[in-house]
Amino acid sequence: MVIGVMACQSKSMNTSDKTYALRLKPGQDLKLSLDSFVQVHQLEAAWIQTAVGSLTDYHIRFANQPNGSKATGHFEIVSLVGTLSVNGSHIHISVSDSTGKTIGGHLLEGNKIYTTAEIVIGSSNQFQFKRVEDGTTPWKELQVKELNKGQ
């Protein structure tokens, strides 16, 4: 269970689509909280629709780098995007500092919420997202499986 999260769920006209809105509170870890939310709700095919908030610490892996970079201060979350699944998620974040300098990359554990993180997540039961090595790259990449209706 994600502690300190308020979540709402609404259903669209397509009964397989759902929307969740949640707020993370000061001190929570952004990635761990998202991972927990996905597990609690057993989301197999979800995505981040929008997000805003702030961090006191960031931990981001920049493009083509083996390790993450960290900083402490006050940062605005200016973008948070990605695919979410109990079978593996892939999330990118962009943050800006007090001068407006913006950086971004792969979200890692260690991104601590400063005041809030307000996140809207969409999901569908029509698909299943998995991350597997498919030979096209050395990494586990997204594989989308369309599920039979009624599942």
C-alpha positions as CSV (number, residue, x, y, z in Angstrom):
1,M,0.0,0.0,0.0
2,V,1.2,3.5,-0.8
3,I,1.3,5.5,2.4
4,G,0.1,9.1,2.2
5,V,-1.6,8.7,-1.2
6,M,-5.0,9.9,-2.0
7,A,-6.4,8.0,-5.0
8,C,-9.5,8.3,-7.0
9,Q,-10.7,6.0,-9.8
10,S,-13.1,6.8,-12.6
11,K,-14.4,4.7,-15.4
12,S,-14.8,6.0,-18.9
13,M,-17.4,4.9,-21.4
14,N,-15.0,2.1,-22.4
15,T,-15.2,-0.1,-19.3
16,S,-11.7,-1.4,-19.8
17,D,-10.2,2.1,-19.4
18,K,-9.7,3.6,-15.9
19,T,-8.2,6.9,-14.7
20,Y,-6.5,7.2,-11.3
21,A,-5.5,10.5,-9.6
22,L,-3.1,10.4,-6.7
23,R,-1.1,12.8,-4.6
24,L,2.3,11.9,-3.0
25,K,3.3,13.8,0.1
26,P,6.6,15.3,1.4
27,G,9.4,12.7,1.9
28,Q,7.9,10.0,-0.3
29,D,10.0,8.3,-2.9
30,L,8.5,9.0,-6.4
31,K,9.6,5.8,-8.1
32,L,8.9,3.5,-5.1
33,S,5.5,5.1,-4.7
34,L,4.6,4.6,-8.3
35,D,5.8,1.0,-8.3
36,S,3.7,0.3,-5.2
37,F,0.6,1.9,-6.7
38,V,1.0,-0.2,-9.8
39,Q,1.3,-3.4,-7.6
40,V,-1.6,-2.5,-5.3
41,H,-3.9,-1.9,-8.3
42,Q,-2.4,-4.8,-10.3
43,L,-2.0,-2.5,-13.4
44,E,-0.8,-4.5,-16.4
45,A,-1.1,-1.7,-19.0
46,A,-0.9,1.8,-17.7
47,W,0.7,5.2,-18.5
48,I,1.3,8.5,-16.9
49,Q,-1.1,11.1,-18.3
50,T,0.1,14.2,-16.5
51,A,2.1,15.1,-13.4
52,V,3.3,18.2,-11.5
53,G,5.2,18.6,-8.2
54,S,8.5,19.2,-6.6
55,L,11.5,17.3,-5.2
56,T,14.2,17.9,-2.6
57,D,16.4,15.2,-4.1
58,Y,16.7,13.8,-7.6
59,H,18.3,10.6,-8.9
60,I,18.2,10.4,-12.7
61,R,20.1,8.2,-15.2
62,F,21.0,10.4,-18.2
63,A,21.0,9.0,-21.8
64,N,23.5,6.3,-22.5
65,Q,25.1,6.5,-19.0
66,P,25.6,3.4,-16.8
67,N,24.9,5.1,-13.4
68,G,22.5,7.8,-12.1
69,S,23.2,11.4,-11.1
70,K,22.0,12.8,-7.9
71,A,21.5,16.3,-6.5
72,T,19.9,17.9,-3.5
73,G,18.0,21.2,-3.5
74,H,14.6,22.3,-4.6
75,F,13.4,21.1,-8.0
76,E,10.1,21.4,-9.9
77,I,8.8,18.3,-11.8
78,V,8.2,19.7,-15.2
79,S,7.6,16.4,-16.9
80,L,6.9,12.8,-15.9
81,V,6.1,10.3,-18.6
82,G,6.1,6.6,-19.0
83,T,4.5,3.2,-19.3
84,L,3.6,1.4,-16.1
85,S,3.0,-2.3,-15.5
86,V,3.4,-5.0,-12.8
87,N,5.6,-6.6,-15.5
88,G,8.0,-3.7,-15.6
89,S,7.7,0.1,-15.9
90,H,9.7,2.7,-17.9
91,I,9.5,6.2,-16.6
92,H,11.3,9.5,-17.6
93,I,11.4,12.7,-15.6
94,S,12.4,16.3,-16.3
95,V,13.1,18.6,-13.4
96,S,14.1,22.3,-13.2
97,D,16.1,24.1,-10.6
98,S,15.6,27.6,-9.1
99,T,17.2,29.2,-12.2
100,G,15.0,27.3,-14.6
101,K,17.8,24.9,-15.8
102,T,16.1,21.7,-16.8
103,I,17.5,18.2,-16.9
104,G,15.9,14.9,-17.5
105,G,16.4,11.2,-17.9
106,H,15.4,7.8,-16.6
107,L,13.6,7.9,-13.2
108,L,15.5,6.0,-10.5
109,E,14.8,5.4,-6.8
110,G,15.8,8.3,-4.6
111,N,13.6,11.1,-5.9
112,K,12.1,12.6,-2.7
113,I,8.9,14.6,-2.8
114,Y,9.3,18.2,-1.5
115,T,5.8,19.6,-1.3
116,T,3.6,17.4,-3.5
117,A,3.4,15.2,-6.6
118,E,0.1,15.2,-8.3
119,I,-0.2,12.4,-10.8
120,V,-2.9,11.2,-13.2
121,I,-2.5,7.6,-14.5
122,G,-4.6,6.0,-17.2
123,S,-4.9,2.2,-17.6
124,S,-6.6,-0.3,-19.9
125,N,-7.5,-4.0,-19.5
126,Q,-7.4,-4.4,-23.3
127,F,-3.6,-4.7,-23.2
128,Q,-0.7,-6.3,-21.3
129,F,2.6,-4.5,-21.1
130,K,5.8,-6.6,-20.6
131,R,9.4,-5.8,-20.9
132,V,11.6,-8.5,-22.5
133,E,14.8,-8.7,-24.4
134,D,13.8,-9.1,-28.0
135,G,17.2,-8.9,-29.7
136,T,16.7,-5.4,-31.2
137,T,18.6,-3.7,-28.3
138,P,20.6,-5.0,-25.4
139,W,17.8,-3.9,-23.0
140,K,14.4,-5.2,-22.0
141,E,12.0,-3.3,-24.3
142,L,8.2,-2.9,-24.2
143,Q,6.1,-5.6,-25.7
144,V,2.4,-4.9,-26.0
145,K,0.0,-7.8,-26.1
146,E,-3.6,-7.2,-27.0
147,L,-5.9,-9.3,-24.8
148,N,-9.1,-11.0,-25.9
149,K,-12.3,-9.1,-25.1
150,G,-13.9,-10.2,-21.9
151,Q,-10.5,-10.6,-20.1
